[in-house]
């Protein structure tokens, strides 16, 4: 049977009536931009994450841009980012005229380490963006200690990690800013683009609220130049329906990941590496279940032919992207990231997967790798 990488219909159908009602409620009020539904979602996210303040924005990318703007990152500043991540992590820095400084990731978790960050700090360094990749938090305690020692801003890119926990603390709540994405493929996804910035500082939250509306406060008076980063009420309404189910969906993904771990361990396929869960991780939410194999391209072609959804996250590290060539990145600079880019393949892990579907995925992988 075909097994998609992600089946959004399976999540949507049980919620169809509630989502329709949420849409109707917004349409009845005609408050499509900001308003009480967005404010309600912000309160919900504060309650869920434990953050003091949450500011809804138009996307996960804009969450990063807004945080960088409010943090005062400007042209000439350097911001340290992992090279193995979604493009927005570095693209947001570049858009402000600052320089993204690319560092390698750990070989096992594929998250950035404090040691790699420290080696890249210069007199121009203004901020650090650790990414909680695939739903697992980076090792934040040493990163925060390093940032404190060097007076640096920490912006958590938790786009893939709402609900992930590090030593019992929620992703996004440990740095100065936490940035979430509600893109449809995320564990908590809306019906388009949406995002959120959380912070524990009241003054920072006030600035974020102003910057998302072109820096306007009061209306039509601008002390700052911000952007049009507002979250619309229809998306917020959908997210308010979904958020109470998020922990159950996380649990489904964790259960599927554990099932895969056991199934692959029994097969003992040579060269197949499973996701690493760090000792500091209280909860990995498995936005992706990412395999590693030196036969990745062959496996990808085999799975697609078998009707099993899969995706490469990510095929080219950021320090080797053409648009960042001016920074002089070259092959060999970040060996862990470059190896991951050549070997990684994500397979279906969404919570609605049936045991028959999981078995289909494992059998397709076995039939390919058992022959190499």
C-alpha positions as CSV (number, residue, x, y, z in Angstrom):
1,X,0.0,0.0,0.0
2,X,1.2,3.6,-0.6
3,X,2.5,5.3,2.6
4,X,2.8,9.0,2.3
5,X,5.5,10.9,4.2
6,X,2.8,12.9,5.9
7,X,-1.0,12.4,5.7
8,X,-2.6,15.7,6.7
9,X,-6.1,14.4,5.7
10,X,-5.8,11.8,8.5
11,X,-5.3,14.5,11.0
12,X,-7.9,16.9,9.5
13,X,-11.0,14.6,9.1
14,X,-11.6,14.0,12.9
15,X,-11.4,17.8,13.4
16,X,-13.3,18.9,10.4
17,X,-16.4,20.1,12.2
18,X,-14.5,22.0,14.9
19,X,-12.3,23.6,12.3
20,X,-15.3,24.7,10.2
21,X,-16.8,26.2,13.4
22,X,-13.6,28.1,14.1
23,X,-13.6,29.5,10.5
24,X,-17.3,30.4,10.9
25,X,-16.6,32.2,14.2
26,X,-13.9,34.4,12.6
27,X,-16.0,35.1,9.6
28,X,-18.9,36.2,11.8
29,X,-16.7,38.7,13.6
30,X,-14.9,39.8,10.4
31,X,-11.8,40.3,12.5
32,X,-9.3,38.7,10.1
33,X,-6.1,40.4,11.2
34,X,-5.1,40.2,14.9
35,X,-8.0,40.4,17.3
36,X,-9.3,38.2,20.1
37,X,-8.6,34.8,18.3
38,X,-5.0,35.6,17.8
39,X,-4.8,36.9,21.4
40,X,-6.4,33.6,22.6
41,X,-3.8,31.6,20.7
42,X,-1.0,33.6,22.2
43,X,-2.4,32.9,25.7
44,X,-2.7,29.2,24.8
45,X,0.9,29.0,23.7
46,X,2.1,30.7,26.9
47,X,0.1,28.2,28.9
48,X,1.5,25.3,26.9
49,X,5.2,26.3,26.8
50,X,5.4,28.1,30.1
51,X,6.7,31.3,28.4
52,X,5.7,34.6,29.9
53,X,4.7,36.2,26.5
54,X,3.8,34.9,23.0
55,X,3.5,37.1,19.9
56,X,1.8,35.6,16.8
57,X,3.5,36.3,13.5
58,X,3.1,35.5,9.9
59,X,5.5,32.5,9.6
60,X,8.4,30.8,11.3
61,X,10.8,32.7,9.0
62,X,9.2,36.0,10.1
63,X,9.5,34.9,13.7
64,X,13.3,34.8,13.2
65,X,13.4,38.1,11.3
66,X,11.3,39.9,13.9
67,X,13.4,38.5,16.8
68,X,16.7,39.5,15.0
69,X,15.3,43.0,14.4
70,X,14.2,43.5,18.0
71,X,17.5,42.1,19.2
72,X,19.2,44.9,17.3
73,X,21.1,42.8,14.8
74,X,22.2,45.1,12.0
75,X,24.6,45.2,9.0
76,X,28.1,44.4,10.0
77,X,27.0,42.1,12.9
78,X,27.8,38.3,12.8
79,X,25.2,35.7,13.8
80,X,26.4,32.1,14.4
81,X,24.1,29.5,12.9
82,X,24.4,25.7,12.2
83,X,25.1,24.9,8.6
84,X,22.7,21.9,8.7
85,X,19.2,23.4,9.0
86,X,16.4,24.8,6.9
87,X,17.4,27.9,4.9
88,X,15.4,30.4,6.9
89,X,17.8,30.2,9.8
90,X,20.6,31.9,7.8
91,X,18.4,33.6,5.2
92,X,16.8,35.7,8.0
93,X,20.2,36.9,9.1
94,X,21.3,37.8,5.6
95,X,18.1,39.7,4.9
96,X,19.1,42.2,7.7
97,X,22.5,42.8,6.2
98,X,24.2,40.8,8.9
99,X,26.6,37.9,8.3
100,X,25.6,34.3,9.0
101,X,28.6,32.4,10.4
102,X,28.2,28.8,9.6
103,X,29.4,26.1,12.1
104,X,29.3,22.3,12.0
105,X,26.8,20.2,13.9
106,X,27.4,17.2,16.2
107,X,27.8,13.9,14.3
108,X,25.1,12.1,16.2
109,X,22.2,14.5,17.1
110,X,23.0,16.9,14.2
111,X,22.4,19.8,16.5
112,X,24.9,22.5,17.1
113,X,27.2,22.4,20.1
114,X,28.6,25.1,22.4
115,X,32.1,24.1,21.4
116,X,31.5,24.7,17.7
117,X,29.8,28.0,18.5
118,X,32.6,29.2,20.8
119,X,35.3,28.6,18.1
120,X,33.4,30.9,15.8
121,X,32.9,33.9,18.1
122,X,34.6,37.1,17.1
123,X,34.4,40.8,18.1
124,X,31.5,41.2,15.6
125,X,29.4,38.3,17.0
126,X,26.0,39.6,18.1
127,X,23.8,36.6,18.4
128,X,23.5,32.8,18.2
129,X,20.7,30.8,16.6
130,X,20.7,27.2,17.9
131,X,18.3,25.0,15.9
132,X,16.3,22.3,17.6
133,X,16.5,20.0,14.6
134,X,13.8,17.4,13.7
135,X,12.2,18.0,17.1
136,X,15.1,17.5,19.5
137,X,16.6,20.4,21.5
138,X,20.2,21.4,21.2
139,X,22.3,21.2,24.4
140,X,21.2,24.6,25.7
141,X,22.8,24.9,29.1
142,X,26.4,25.3,27.8
143,X,25.1,27.5,24.9
144,X,23.4,29.8,27.4
145,X,26.5,29.9,29.6
146,X,28.6,30.8,26.6
147,X,26.2,33.5,25.5
148,X,26.2,35.0,29.0
149,X,30.0,35.0,29.1
150,X,30.2,36.8,25.8
151,X,27.1,39.0,26.2
152,X,25.3,37.4,23.1
153,X,21.7,37.1,22.2
154,X,20.3,33.6,21.9
155,X,17.4,33.1,19.5
156,X,16.1,29.5,19.6
157,X,15.0,28.3,16.2
158,X,12.3,25.9,17.5
159,X,10.4,25.8,14.2
160,X,10.4,22.0,14.3
161,X,10.2,21.6,18.1
162,X,7.2,23.1,19.9
163,X,6.7,20.7,22.8
164,X,10.2,19.3,22.8
165,X,11.8,19.3,26.2
166,X,15.4,19.7,27.3
167,X,16.0,18.7,31.0
168,X,12.3,19.3,31.6
169,X,12.3,22.7,29.9
170,X,10.3,23.5,26.8
171,X,11.9,24.4,23.5
172,X,11.8,28.1,22.9
173,X,11.8,29.1,26.5
174,X,15.5,28.9,27.4
175,X,17.0,31.6,25.1
176,X,16.1,35.3,24.9
177,X,13.7,34.5,22.1
178,X,12.0,31.3,20.9
179,X,10.7,31.0,17.3
180,X,8.1,28.6,16.2
181,X,6.7,27.7,12.8
182,X,3.1,26.5,12.2
183,X,3.8,25.5,8.6
184,X,1.4,22.6,7.7
185,X,4.1,19.9,8.0
186,X,5.0,20.8,11.6
187,X,3.6,18.8,14.5
188,X,1.3,21.8,15.1
189,X,0.5,23.1,11.7
190,X,-2.1,25.6,10.3
191,X,-3.6,25.8,6.8
192,X,-0.8,28.0,5.4
193,X,1.9,30.0,7.0
194,X,2.0,31.1,10.6
195,X,4.5,31.5,13.4
196,X,5.1,32.6,17.0
197,X,7.8,34.3,19.0
198,X,7.9,33.6,22.7
199,X,10.0,35.5,25.3
200,X,10.1,35.9,29.1
201,X,10.8,39.6,29.0
202,X,7.9,42.0,29.0
203,X,9.8,44.9,27.2
204,X,10.9,42.5,24.5
205,X,7.4,41.3,24.0
206,X,6.1,44.8,23.6
207,X,8.7,45.6,21.0
208,X,7.8,42.4,19.1
209,X,4.2,43.4,19.1
210,X,5.2,46.8,17.6
211,X,7.7,45.4,15.1
212,X,5.1,42.9,13.6
213,X,3.0,45.9,12.7
214,X,5.6,48.0,10.9
215,X,7.0,49.3,14.2
216,X,3.8,51.3,14.7
217,X,2.8,52.5,18.2
218,X,0.5,54.2,18.6
219,X,-1.2,53.6,15.3
220,X,0.5,55.5,12.4
221,X,3.4,56.6,14.6
222,X,6.6,54.9,14.0
223,X,9.6,54.9,16.3
224,X,11.0,51.8,14.6
225,X,10.9,50.3,11.1
226,X,9.4,46.8,11.5
227,X,7.5,44.6,9.0
228,X,4.1,43.2,8.2
229,X,4.5,40.1,10.3
230,X,0.9,39.8,11.6
231,X,-0.7,36.4,12.2
232,X,-4.2,36.2,10.7
233,X,-7.2,35.1,12.8
234,X,-8.3,32.2,10.5
235,X,-4.9,30.5,11.1
236,X,-5.0,31.2,14.8
237,X,-8.5,29.7,15.0
238,X,-7.3,26.5,13.4
239,X,-4.3,26.3,15.7
240,X,-6.5,26.8,18.8
241,X,-8.5,23.7,17.7
242,X,-5.3,21.7,17.2
243,X,-3.2,22.7,20.2
244,X,-5.2,20.7,22.8
245,X,-4.4,17.5,20.7
246,X,-0.7,18.3,20.3
247,X,0.7,16.2,23.2
248,X,-1.3,13.2,22.0
249,X,0.1,13.7,18.5
250,X,3.6,14.0,20.0
251,X,3.0,10.7,21.8
252,X,2.0,9.0,18.6
253,X,5.2,10.1,16.9
254,X,7.3,9.0,19.8
255,X,5.5,5.6,19.8
256,X,6.1,5.2,16.1
257,X,9.8,6.1,16.4
258,X,10.2,3.5,19.2
259,X,8.5,0.9,17.1
260,X,10.9,1.7,14.2
261,X,13.9,1.6,16.5
262,X,12.9,-1.9,17.6
263,X,12.1,-3.2,14.1
264,X,15.3,-1.9,12.6
265,X,17.4,-3.3,15.5
266,X,16.0,-6.7,14.9
267,X,16.8,-6.5,11.2
268,X,20.4,-5.3,11.9
269,X,20.9,-3.8,8.5
270,X,24.5,-3.0,7.9
271,X,25.3,0.7,7.7
272,X,21.8,1.9,8.7
273,X,22.0,4.5,11.6
274,X,18.9,5.4,13.5
275,X,18.1,8.8,15.1
276,X,20.1,9.6,18.3
277,X,18.3,10.8,21.4
278,X,20.6,12.8,23.6
279,X,20.9,12.1,27.3
280,X,19.7,15.7,27.9
281,X,16.5,15.2,26.0
282,X,13.4,14.8,28.1
283,X,11.1,14.7,25.0
284,X,12.0,14.4,21.4
285,X,8.9,15.1,19.4
286,X,10.1,13.5,16.1
287,X,9.0,16.1,13.6
288,X,11.1,13.9,11.4
289,X,12.4,10.4,11.8
290,X,15.7,10.7,10.0
291,X,17.7,7.6,9.0
292,X,21.4,7.6,7.9
293,X,22.8,5.3,5.3
294,X,25.7,5.5,2.8
295,X,23.3,4.0,0.3
296,X,20.8,6.9,0.7
297,X,20.2,7.7,-2.9
298,X,19.6,4.1,-3.8
299,X,17.2,3.8,-0.8
300,X,15.4,6.9,-1.7
301,X,14.8,5.7,-5.3
302,X,13.7,2.3,-4.0
303,X,11.2,3.7,-1.5
304,X,9.7,6.1,-4.1
305,X,9.2,3.1,-6.4
306,X,7.5,1.2,-3.6
307,X,5.1,4.1,-2.9
308,X,6.8,5.0,0.5
309,X,7.1,8.7,1.1
310,X,10.6,9.9,2.0
311,X,12.5,13.2,1.9
312,X,16.1,14.4,2.2
313,X,16.5,16.9,5.0
314,X,18.8,18.6,3.8
315,X,20.7,17.8,0.6
316,X,23.2,20.7,0.8
317,X,24.5,22.4,3.9
318,X,24.1,26.2,4.0
319,X,27.9,27.0,3.8
320,X,27.9,25.4,0.3
321,X,24.8,27.1,-1.0
322,X,25.5,29.3,-4.1
323,X,23.8,32.3,-2.6
324,X,26.3,32.3,0.3
325,X,29.4,31.8,-1.8
326,X,30.7,35.3,-0.8
327,X,31.4,33.8,2.6
328,X,34.0,31.4,1.2
329,X,32.5,28.1,2.4
330,X,34.1,25.0,0.8
331,X,33.7,21.3,0.9
332,X,35.4,19.9,4.0
333,X,34.6,22.9,6.2
334,X,31.8,21.1,8.1
335,X,32.4,17.4,7.8
336,X,29.5,16.2,10.0
337,X,27.0,18.3,8.2
338,X,28.3,17.3,4.8
339,X,28.1,13.6,5.8
340,X,24.6,14.0,7.0
341,X,23.6,15.8,3.8
342,X,24.9,12.8,1.8
343,X,23.3,10.1,4.0
344,X,20.1,11.3,5.6
345,X,16.6,10.3,4.6
346,X,13.4,10.9,6.6
347,X,10.6,8.3,6.6
348,X,6.9,8.6,7.6
349,X,6.5,9.0,11.4
350,X,3.2,10.9,11.7
351,X,0.9,9.8,14.5
352,X,-1.9,8.3,12.4
353,X,0.4,5.7,10.8
354,X,-1.1,2.2,11.2
355,X,1.0,-0.9,12.1
356,X,0.4,-2.1,8.5
357,X,1.9,1.1,7.1
358,X,4.9,1.0,9.4
359,X,5.5,-2.6,8.5
360,X,5.3,-1.6,4.8
361,X,8.0,1.1,5.4
362,X,10.3,-1.3,7.2
363,X,9.9,-4.1,4.7
364,X,10.7,-1.7,1.8
365,X,13.9,-0.6,3.6
366,X,14.8,-4.1,4.4
367,X,14.3,-5.3,0.8
368,X,16.7,-2.6,-0.4
369,X,19.4,-2.6,2.2
370,X,19.6,-6.3,2.7
371,X,21.0,-6.6,-0.8
372,X,23.9,-4.1,-0.5
